[in-house]
Amino acid sequence: MADDEKGSHNMTKAVDDLNLNGDSANGDENGQEHELTDDPDDDDVSPEEFEALNSQMDQLNSALDVLEEQNDIIHAKLMDLLESNRAARKEFKEEQEKTALQKEEKK
């Protein structure tokens, strides 16, 4: 359970970091708003904007990596639970059959 809490904390931290850094990287700190245009000639992106976008992409990638790791852990735990459930059902069925045979032998 401690690993679950640690992983959950890492995922929450990654998402929180992304949210905090994403707010400051919008270019609004200078009172400037950037409009998206469809003009292909308007592709000039300042190095600062490019670096901010690159940083956001790295943070998104990190958050997705954490989510993927959590998904893998959950999947592994579900597979263990399924196998355990199958073994318990098999054991229960064998006990029922054994009990039924013992009852028939007493008759």
N, C-alpha and C positions, 0 to 999 in steps of 0.2 A: 504493500500500500504506500510505503514511503516513496517508491519509484513513481507511482501514479501521481502523487502530490508534487514531486519534483518536476516531472514532465509537464504537468499541468501548469505549474508556476513558470517554467521556461517558455511554454507556449503563450501564456498570458503576458509575460514580460516582452516577448518578441513582438506581439501585436501592439502592446502599449508603446513600445519604442517606435514602432512604425507609425502609429498615430501621432505621437509627439513630434517626431522628425518630419513627418509629412506636412504638418501644419506650418512649420517654419520654412519649408522648402517651396512654398507656393509663390513666392515673390511678392506677397502682400505686405511684408514687413516694411517696404519702402513706399507703401501706398500705391503701388502699381499693380494693376490687374492685367493679366495676359489673356487676350482673346484667342481662341482657336479659330483659324481660318482655313479655308479650302484652297488657298492660293499656293501652288507648288513652289513659286518663287520666294515665298516667305518662310523658307526653311532655316533661316539664320537663328541659331540657338547659341546663346553666350556660353562660354566655358563653365561659368558658375551654374547656369541652368542645367547644362549637360551633366555636370558633376552631381547636382542635387537629384536629378532623375536617375543617374547611375546608382547613387546611394540608396534611393528608394527601391530600385529594382533589387539591389543586394539584400535589403531588409525584407522585401517580399519573398525573395528566394529563401532566406533564413527562416521566415515564418512558415513557409510551405514545407521546408525540410522538417521543422518541428512537428507540423501537422501530420506529415507522412510517417514520421517515426512513431507518433502516438497511434496512428492508424495501424501500423505494423504490430505494435504492442497489443492493442485491442484484438486484432485478428488472431494473434498467437494465443492470447488468453481464451478467446472463444473456441479455438480449436482444441485447447486443453480441456475446457469445460465439456465440449461435445464428446470427446473421447472418454472422459470420466463418466459422463451420463450413459454412454453406450455400454461401458463396462459394468456400471451399476445395474442397468436394465438386464444385461445378460446374466449377471449373478442372481438377480431377483427371479428371473424366469427359471433358471436352473434350480433354485431353492423351491419354487412352486412345483416344478415337475417332480422333484425328489419327495416333497411332502405328499403329492398326489399318489406316487408309487407306494409310499409307506402306508397310506390309508387303504389302498387297494389290497395290499398284502395282508392287512389286518382283517379284512372281510372274509 
